Amino acid sequence: MTAQTETPKAETGSCCATDGSCHDTPEAAAQQGTVTAVYQVSGMTCGHCEGAVASEISEIAGVSSVKAVAATGEVTVISDAPLDEAAVRAAVDEAGYELTGKA
């Protein structure tokens, strides 16, 4: 079973564009001039782990969306500018896991 947890930073109105697409996809982020980064995190085994990592990373200034996947260890972060890797590492550490690098 693969559980995915997505924690948006803030929501206003509908998440769907007039063309029916959602704004929280990496494609939509690229269209909006945002940055998508994928990190590798070790130690996540379940939905609770995903939620803990996503919650901590979503607290970083500029982060608009976080999706953590325990099965792959990948955490996709959408932000309005490139993030300082030390800040991401600190957030992952605070959640109790280890950032092993970018995927």
Sequence and secondary structure as in RCSB ss.txt:
>XXXX:A:sequence
MTAQTETPKAETGSCCATDGSCHDTPEAAAQQGTVTAVYQVSGMTCGHCEGAVASEISEIAGVSSVKAVAATGEV
TVISDAPLDEAAVRAAVDEAGYELTGKA
>XXXX:A:secstr
   EEEEES   S SB TTS BTTSHHHHHHTT EEEEEEEES  SHHHHHHHHHHHHTSTTEEEEEEETTTTEE
EEEESS   HHHHHHHHHHHT EEEEE 
